Amino acid sequence: MLFLSALAIGMITGLQNVTTDVPSSDASELTSPPPVAERAVNEMGLVETTKLSGQTGDLVNVTVHERPSMWDMYLNHCPKWRPINHIFFQVANVFFLLSFLAPHTPSGLIWLRVALMLGCAFSGMWAWSIECYLDAVLWNSAFIVINFIYFSIQFYLMRPIKFHKDIEEVYVALFKPLRVSRRQFRRVLMCMRNVRHLKCHELYAHEKVTKVDSLSLVLSGKLVVSQNQRALHIVFPHHFLDSPEWFGVSTDEYFQVSIMAMEESRVLVWHRDKLKLSIMSDAFLQAVFDHILGRDVVHKLMQVSETMAVSNGHLPNSYEEGEDKPMLVVKKAGDGPGITALLNRQLQATDPNAWRLGRIEEADHETPV
């Protein structure tokens, strides 16, 4: 709009009046009626005739209002071009051109702000040292300050975001494949309550006693989930402990299962309500959590179905005692015929040596005394 306004002003100022003097042989001709063509021209307002004061009728002042074409106006408006501007002016415009070529990316915004600052700096130097325009110096100084502020903010937002080693592994394994940015994942971590350390055989949740007020992810170690002393499945690292409770269970309700550590374990605990409130305004994060937790629930259901199909799943007494016992579920009286092998297969998913250890323990207990 500013460019069009300046263009209109230039067109208006380019219009000039042309004044010519024409002789008149007889004063009586001024009083005679003008020809038809002359009357038509006068009616259009293109020719205006006036008699000069103090004259006897020798000269008549005729003012012709010309309507030049656009090309004639621009060609005649600058009959002589001024010399090319200083190198500061040229460099400033080169940087302005580079700013227009900045891509629409975070790094492109840095490029844009830097190019604008350099362009305004050279433009201010040209106005200060060559043309001595104080207003141009002040305007360019203001532009430099504004662009520097935006450059600083964007540069701060682009700083690398690093996480703890365990948290980094969680991000790479679960969230990065779903195109969750580090900044979005950091926003999720801001809802974290703590990282809970569990000793071997320590209960994380007690059936019908512990409230469902958190969302927990296993960082390291293994935990067994049971109900009425019946082993259901094992939770490995990078899996959730309470993913089924995420869907349709309020924080006032209680766990329907017990969760106990099989070894030294660490669990990442989120404030459940705070996390849901945080991602409520972000449909993408909501979809990510629904996908990850839904996949985790399906994995648990498959494990539970397989467990229930081969055994009644009684939890061995070794997990009820406080003394240190082997990590694997061993075969004892009262246990189903396939629970040991099933839980061992679950352990093999993350521990290649668990299969050998389980086969040795099974053989020891099946050997008659």
N, C-alpha and C positions, 0 to 999 in steps of 0.2 A: 504494500500500500504506500509506503514512503517513497519507493522508487517510482510508482505511477504518479504520485503527487508532484515529485520533482520533475518528471517528464512533462506533465501538464503545464507547470509553471514555465518551463523552458519553451514550450510551444507558444505560450501567450506572449512571452517577452520577445520571441523571434519575429512576431508580426510587426511590420514597420509601414509607415505611411510614406508614399512617394508623392512628392509635390513637383509639378512641372509648370512652367510658364508658357503660354501659347499667345501669339500676337492676334490682334483683332484689327481689321482694316477699317471698320466703320462702327461708330458707337450705336448707330441705329440697329445694327444686327443684334445688340443685346436686348432690345425691346421687342424684336420680332419673335413670333412663337417658334419654339424649337421644333426641329423635325420629329417625325414619329419615332425613329430609332433612338434619338437623343432623349425624348421623353421617357421611353421605356428604360433607358439606362438610368435616368434620374430617379424613376420610380423604384428601381431596384436598390438604390442607395449606393451605387458603385461610383458615381461621379457627382461631385458637388461643385457648382460654379458660384463664385462671389466676385463682386466688383470691388477693385481696390480703391480705398479712400484716397483722396487727393490726386487722383488720376483723371484725365479727360477721356479715358476710354481706350488707351493704347494697349493695356495688358489686362488680362483676365486670369485670376488665380483659380486653377482647377486642381482639386484634390481627388486623386483616384485611390480608392480603397481596394487594394489587390488581395486576392485570396491565393497565396502561394501553395503549391503542393507540399506534402510532407518532406519529400526528398530535397526539394529546393530550400525549404526552411532549414534543414539540418546542414546542408552543404554550405549555405550562405551564412549560417549563424557563426561558424568558426572559419573565417576566411584564412586565418593563419594560426597554425597549431603552436602551442608553447613547447619548449624543450622537454625531453623526457625527465621525469622526476628522479630524485636522488635514489641511490642504491638502497637506503633504509626503507623507502616507500615500496620498492620492488620486493624486497625480502619479506616485508610485512604481509604483502598480498600473497606471496608464495605460501607462507604459513597458514593464512586464511584458507587458501585452496586445499592444503593438506587436511585442515580440520573438517572440511566438507567431505573428504574421502574416508573419514573414520568409520570403521564397521560398527554394527550394533551389537557389541559384546562388552563385557566388563573391561577388558583391555582396550577396546575401542573408545570407551569413555575416558580412560586415562590419556589416550592419544589425542582425543578431541580437546581436552582441557589444556594439555601441554602446548598443542599447536596454537590455540587461541591466546594463551599467555605470551608466547613468543611473538605472535603477530601483533598483539597490542603493545608489547614492549618496543618492537621496532617502529611501529606507527607513532608511539609517543616520542621516541628518539628523533624521528623525522620532523614531528611537529615542534620539538624543543630546539633542536640544533639547526634546522634548515629553514623552516617557515616561521618559527617563533609564534605559534598559535597556543596561547595559554589554555583556552577552552579544550582544544584537542588533547593537550597533555593531561588535563584533569579527567576527561572522559576515559582515556585509555588507562590511566592509573586506576580508576574505579573498576574498569573491566578486568584488569589484572588481579585485583584483590578478590573480586567475586569468583573468578575462575580458580584462583588458588584455594579458596575455601572448598569449592566442590571437588577439586583435585585431591585435597587432603582427606575428605570424607570417603571418596571412592577408593583411595589408596589404603585407607584403614580397613574398609570392608573387604578388600582383596587380600588381606594378610593371610598367610597359611594357618589353618585351624588344625591343631594336633590334639590327639587323645592319648590316654594311657594305653599301654600295650594291649591289655585285655579288652578295653573299650574299642580300640582300633580293630581288633579281630572281629568283634561283634558287628561293627559298621561294615567291614569288608564282606563278611559272610552273609549278612541278612539285609542290610539297607542299601548298600552301594549297588548291587545288581538291579534294584528297583529304581535306580536313578534318584535316590535321595541325596541331596547335597549335604556337605559337611555342616553348613550353617543350619539347615533344617534339623539335622541329627543333633546338633548342639542345643537347639531349642527343645528337643525331646529330652535331652539329658538334664536340662534345667529343672525338670519335674522329678528328678531322682531323689529318693529319700536317703538311701545309704547303700553301701556294699556290705552285705552281711557275711561274716565268716562262720562256718559251721564245722564243728568237730565231727569225728566219726561217730555214728549212731545218735547224733543230736537231732531232735525233732525241729523241723521248720514250721510245720502246721499240725495241729492236733484235731482229729476228727470231731466235729460238732462243738469245738471249743474256740478255735481261732477264727476271727472274723475275716471276711474277704474284703480287705480294704487296700490291697496293693496288687501290683503286677510284677512278677519276679522272673528273671532270666538267669539261667545257670551260666556262670563265667568259667568255672573249673570244678572238677569233681563229678560225682554221680550221686543221685538221690533216688530212692525207691518210693513209689506211691502205693499205698495199701488202703483197704477198706474192710473193717471188721476183721483185721489181722489176715486179710487175703491179699497177697501181692498182685498188683495190677500191671504195673509196667515200671520201667526205669527211665529217668530223665537224665539226658546227657548234656554236655556243654552246648551252648547256643540254642537251647530249647527252653520253653517257658514252663514254669511250675503250675501256674494257675490260668492257663489260656482258656479252658472251658468256662471258667467263672467270668471271663470278660464279656461274654454274650448273655445278657438277660439276667444277671445276678447282681443284686444291690449290695452296697457295702455294709448293710446291717445284717446280712445273712452270714452263715458260718460254713466253713469247709466241710464237705461230706466225705473227705478222705484225709488220711494222715500222710505226711511227707517227712521222710527221715534220710539223713545223709549216710551214704555207704562208705564215704571216705572224707578226708579233709576237702571241704568245698567252699566256694565263694559264690554268692548270689547277688545280682544287681536288682535292687528293689525300687520301684517307682511308686509315687503317690498316685493311686488309681484315679481318683476323682480329679486331681489336679492335672493329670496327663490327659484325660478325656476333655477337660475344659480347654486345655491348651491347643489341642488339635481340632477342636470343634470348628474353628474358623478356617481351617485349611482342609479342603476336600481331598487334596492329594494325600496328605499324611493320614487322614482317616482311612482312605482306601488302602494305603500301605499297611497300616496296622491290622485292618480287617483281613487282608490277604495273608500276612505273616501268621497271625494268630489262628486264622481259619485253617491254614495248612498244618499248623502245629496240633490243632484239635483232631484233624483227620489222622495224623500220624499216631496220636495217642489212642484213638478209637481202634485203629488197626492193631496196635499192640495189645489192647485190652481184649479185643475179640479173639485174637490168637491165643492169649493166655487162658481165657475162659473155655476155649474149645478143647484144650489138651489137658487141663488140670483144674482142680478146685481151688488152687492158688493159696493154700494156707501159708502164712508167713512163718518161717522157722523161728524157734525160740532164741536163736543166736541174736536176733534183732531186738528182742525184748530185754535182754540182759545188758548190763552196763559195761561188762568186760569186753576187751578187744577180741573180735572174731574175724574169720576170713571174710573177704569182701563178697565172694560169690555165695549165692544161695545153694546150699548142699542138700543132698537127698537124705531125709530122715523119716522115721516112722510118722505116719499121718500126712506126709506130703504127697501130692499127686505124682503120678509116674512121669509126667513130662514137664513139670514146672522148672526143674533145674536146667534141663536142656534148653527150654525156651528162653529163660532169662539169660543164659549163657550166650544164646544167639543174639539177643539184644545187646549184650556187652561187646560182642565181636564187631559190632558196627563201628566202634571207635577205638577198641583196644585189640590189636591182632594177637596179643599174648594171652588174652582171656580164654580163648578156646582150649589152648594147651593146659592152662591151669585148671579149668573146669573139668576136663577129661581126667586129669590126674586125681582131683578130689573125688570125682564120682567113682573112679576105680577103687580108691582107698576105702570109701564107705560101703561099696558093694561087696568087698572082699569079706567072706565069712570069718568070724573070730574063732 
